Amino acid sequence: MSIYTKTGDAGTTALFTGQRVKKSHPRVETYGTLDELNAALSLCARVAQGEENLQLLDAIQHQLFLFQRRTGQ
């Protein structure tokens, strides 16, 4: 399935602010890394044993979401 945005590509992507940056921009790379971290934390929470561990993972994910919101991801 193809998705067309009609904005062209040219190796760039739009940030939440509308600003276009290269796909290799550190901010775009950071967003991807944070998404991967969130996915890994979710997997950890599925297999974690002990309420204390689950609470810690939940707290870390909550802080991660707050960080992503503040940075405009």
N, C-alpha and C positions, 0 to 999 in steps of 0.2 A: 504494500500500500504506500503510495506516495502522498506527501503533504506539500502543498505549495503555499508559500506565504506572500509571494509576489514582491518581495523586498530584495531578491537576489541573494547571493551567498558571498562570493569573493573572499571566502575565508574569514568572515566576520559574523558576529552574533549580537543581538540587542540585549542590553542589560535592562533591568526593571525600570530604570530611569529613562529608557529610550536611547541612551547613548550606545553607539555601535563600537565594538572593540574586536580585535583579532581573537579568533578562537583559542589561540595560544596565550592570551593575556593571563597574567597571574590570578586575576580575580575569577575568571572562568574556570581555571584549573582548581582554585580553592573551592569553588562551589561543588565541583565534581568530587573532590576529595572529601568534603563534608558529607555529601550524599552517600558515598561509600562507607564512611565511618558510621553514619546512622544505620545503614543496612547491616553492618557488622554487629553493632550494638543490639539491634533487634534479634539477630540470630543468637547472640549470647544470652539474651533474656529468655529465649525459648528453651534453652538447655540449662540455664543457671539453677542451682539448687540453693535453697535457703532464702528466707524472706529478706535478710540483710543485703544479700547480693542483688536480688531483684530491685530493692529500693535504691541501691547505689546506681544500677544501670538506668533505672527510670530517672533519677536525678540528673545523671550525665546527659541523657537524651533531652531532658527538659532544658538544660542549660544550652545545649547545642541548638535547639529550636529558637531560643531567645537570641542567641548570637546571630543565627541566620536572619532572623527578622530585623535585627538592628543593622545588619550590613546590607539589607535590601535585596536579599536573594529571592 
